[in-house]
Amino acid sequence: MRFDRHTPIAFIGMGLMGSRMATRLVQAGFSVAVWNRTQSACDVLLDMGAQALSLEKIADYPVILMCLADDQAVNHVYEQVHHLVRPQQIIVDFSSLSVNQTKYLADRAQQQQAIWIDSPVSGGTSGAEQGTLVIFAGGNESTIQDLGLIYNVLSQRVTRMGDTGTGQATKICNQLIVAANSALIAEAVALAHRAGVDTTLLAPALANGFADSKPFQILAPRMARQIFEPVQWKVQTLAKDLNNAVELATHYALDIPVAHQALHQLHSHQQNGYAQSDLATMIKQVEDQDQ
């Protein structure tokens, strides 16, 4: 399928990531209609020139983009539109889902002769704002190439990882590394503080060394200064992604003990009331454990 900036696009999910990605598309001149379960989340986009999307009219949009919280949210929305999906529509899912759920939804789309492309992203809210996300795509190769006009506005790089579900498998591996890293960063900042280090200097001091990473440069300064707003990564979201990693490893009979430990820490932090909080609050779990 070939399309241009005037091709109507439906964008479902105006959360932390989806709202920023939709903003970039509107600012780039695309014709975008937006929908969110809580309609007020669309207000800023509507003021910018986006249209309000009615799910009952989903067949009017050759391209459907989704960026929702989890398996349950995507499945719930797709249940509402499945009977309306028409042949050759392209459904691009930027959400982070389990591989099994992605394959199930792709099969259902195929029943309607529609094309499902899993396209989870990495780069956080700053990457979504700046258009520097990296995208891991799974599905039909020519369709992924045709989506370049949209991908180029949102990302610095798109890599087709293989068939349906491989984009999600790649994102799961990405999140496994991020989650384990985040737990260690919190422990490192707490240990440095106990040892008398000025922890505000950790990020610049370790920059470009073997311990450096983008999560470290984002999280360490926020942990050092106890700055947890605005929320950039929700604890609950990373726990969900890491749980998908553990389940995928179980499916393939692979033991991943570091992931299990990081997931235990994230679950404990959630249970202490930090589910909707920024990932940088992990420092409080480490510092408060002996209090």
C-alpha positions, 0 to 999 in steps of 0.5 A: 500500500502506498500513502502520503501525509493526507492519508487518514490515520487513526491513532488509539491511545493517548498515554505518555508515549502515544500522546507524544507520538501523535503530536509529532504526526500532527505537527508533521502535517499528517491527517490524524484522528485520535481516541482514548478511553478517557476522552479528555486525554485527547483535548490537547491534540484536538486543539492542535488540529487532530480530529476526534476518532469514533471507533465505529468509523475505524474502517475509514482509516487505511492505517490504524496506530495503537499505543496502549498499556498492555495485552488486556487494553489492546485486546479490549479495544480490538474486540470493539473494532474487529468486525469493522476492520476491512481488507488491506487495512494496516494495524501498527501496534506500538504497545509492548505486548506478550508474543502470544497475544500479538500472534493471536491478534495478528491472526484475528486481523488476518481473518479480516484480510488486514495486516498487523505489524508489531512495532514496539518502541524504545527511547522513553518519553523524550525519544517520543517527543524528539522523534528519536525512538528506535522501533522493532518491527515484526511482520510483512516486510513490504508493509514495514517498508511502506510505513517508512513515511510514518516511522521516519517522523517518530524514530531514528531507526526501524529494524524489521526483526522477523515475522509477527511477534519478533518485534515484541520479543525484541522489546521484551529483551530490551526491557529485560536489560533496562529492568535489571540495569535500573535495579542495579543503578538504584543500588549503586547510587544508594551505595555511593551515597553511604560511602560519602560520594556526591551522587550528583557527580556519578552520571558525568563521572561514569559517562562513556565508561563501561558502566554508562548507558542511557538509563544510567544517564537518565535515572542516576541524576534523578535518583541522586536528587530525589526528583521523581516528576514528571513521570518518564517510566512507570514502575508498573509498565516496566514490571509488566514488560519484565513479566512478559520476559519471564513468561517467554523464557519459561515457554522456551525452558530458559532460566533467567535468574537475574530477570526473576530477581529484578521482577521481584524488586519491581513487584515489591516496589509496586506493592509499597504504593509506587506502581504509577510512580517514576522508575527513579523511585527505585532508589527509595526501595533500596534506601528504605529497606533497613528502616 
